[in-house]
Amino acid sequence: QGRDGWDYVLIGRAGATADRPFPELVNDLRRALDRLHGKP
């Protein structure tokens, strides 16, 4: 999903990110990358 030559920074929130299930974090990242790179 990430692109060569791009750097990504992930920022979490105390109490929210650490408690979120890993599969949901992965899905959030996929949606963010799709939005960033212009996929509907």
CORGI-V197371 format. One record per backbone hydrogen bond with DSSP energy under -0.5 kcal/mol. CO is the residue of the C=O (numbers start at 0). NH is the residue of the N-H. If there is no record, write none. Layout:
BEGIN
<<CO	NH> <CO	NH>>
END
This chain:
BEGIN
<<2	5> <12	15> <12	16> <12	17> <15	19> <16	19> <20	23> <20	24> <21	25> <22	26> <23	27> <24	28> <25	29> <26	30> <27	31> <28	32> <29	33> <30	34> <31	35> <32	36> <33	38> <34	37>>
END
